Amino acid sequence: MRVLDTYTGQFVHIDPQDQVLAILSHTWDPDNGEQTFQELQEIQKRYISERGASSQRMACKVARETGFRYLWIDSCCINRESSSELSEAINSMYAWYGDADVCYAYLADVPPGATPQSRFFRESRWFTRGWTLQELIAPDDLIFLNADWEIIGWKDDLVDVLEKTTGIDRRALLHETELEKFSVAQRFSWASMRETERVEDRAYSLMGIFDINMPILYGEGERALRRLQEEILRRTPDQSLFAW
């Protein structure tokens, strides 16, 4: 698993089973200094000091200051030009978020001082994206951060607000009940108001929620969702899928 060393800013490879690991959940924003794997690799090669505060650098700072040496960020730690690496990452992502020692959820549109009860928090675009569904459910220790990378609160403490905001049962959020105990239709409903940039990601972002592994084939369009549904039918007799 490729991660960032929060002290050096360099890529290193670790076994997530053997290392203490922090992980970042965020909505992709190129205007906020977001860098891809290739762009960050070029910066590392040239040893250029960055001006401004890219999201990667700030995330490393937060993780480092809370005692974490390694940090995984999907936007820069995955080489998306490698189809095999991208497929492995997407199929493993739910487990990575679940196994991480801490997950930071960066809400770039929540201003400093906004409380969890405020509309700024409840209406954050983080709650409207497809990929952040698994990033909300999977981690045991999830910390929400505002636009200035300050702590808003912990998932366990905010579960009442999160349940009302997302419609996700608190038992799923707190891991009090296994996901397989919730009907297929109920789990699909959690994603019903969420959006993804690519059509295929509507399905791929739900693979972990249903404990499904399948090939990643960008370009297949709506067929991705059909393949997901077919895999679910092979695994469970739950007929609520048809109702959905």
Salt bridges, closest charged atoms under 4 A:
ASP5 OD1 - ARG69 NE 2.85
ASP29 OD2 - ARG125 NH2 3.61
GLU34 OE1 - HIS26 ND1 3.63
GLU42 OE2 - LYS45 NZ 3.85
GLU42 OE1 - ARG46 NH1 3.60
GLU50 OE2 - ARG57 NE 3.95
GLU65 OE2 - LYS61 NZ 2.90
ASP74 OD1 - HIS26 NE2 3.05
GLU85 OE2 - ARG2 NH1 2.43
ASP109 OD2 - ARG125 NH1 3.92
ASP140 OD1 - HIS175 ND1 2.63
ASP160 OD1 - ARG170 NH1 2.42
GLU163 OE1 - ARG170 NH1 3.94
ASP169 OD2 - ARG171 NH2 2.86
GLU200 OE1 - ARG198 NE 3.95
ASP211 OD2 - ARG235 NH1 3.93
GLU220 OE2 - ARG227 NH2 2.57
GLU222 OE2 - ARG202 NH1 3.17
GLU231 OE2 - ARG234 NH1 2.75
